[in-house]
Amino acid sequence: MLLVVLTACGTTHEEPACCAQPNAVAERADFSDESLYQVESVWTTDTKQRIKLADLQGRPQVMVMFFASCQYACPILVHDLTRIEAALPAELRGKTGFTLVTFDTKRDTPAALAKFRKLRHLPANWTLLHGGDDDVLELAALLGVKYKQEASGQFAHSNLITVLNQRGEIVHQTTGLGQDIQPAVRKLQELLATAHASAK
């Protein structure tokens, strides 16, 4: 059972284009039972591309669930991801993906996520995803993230950073805000080194 910490983020306190790839079905059949990339949900990026999680395969992903109007925890989570990215050797940064998935299916439209990307100066290897309510609920369950929308419209949620390997399996999680990033950085370096050795 994954350990989770709930933190309130209110203002007062703490026919998809992608899916038409010709060999997508065969590739996905090879994912393990532990892979998040087996799910069939379709997501919309901030650039209005329709993708499945399986389209993230091929490089490690650092994944966080958040919402753009969050005033406390989410900015710290995003900052933690930027710390992880900055701690990677320069030659590895572009080989690692960073994915933000919003809880807020109503307000965080793809256009709102695009605005968030611009505001935060997030580079191209970051993917921002908007999905349906059921899809968000399913992904949260798979990641071990708990969340609840409050009467204010804000969300109380777990603060969890997840590292997925190239095949969408969870290989590391960090719970909490502003935690030591080195275990996640080491895991990413390990994954990329293994992939590099296998490619020789």
Order of alpha helices (4+ residues) and beta strands (2+ residues): beta-alpha-beta-beta-beta-alpha-alpha-beta-alpha-beta-alpha-beta-beta-beta-beta-alpha
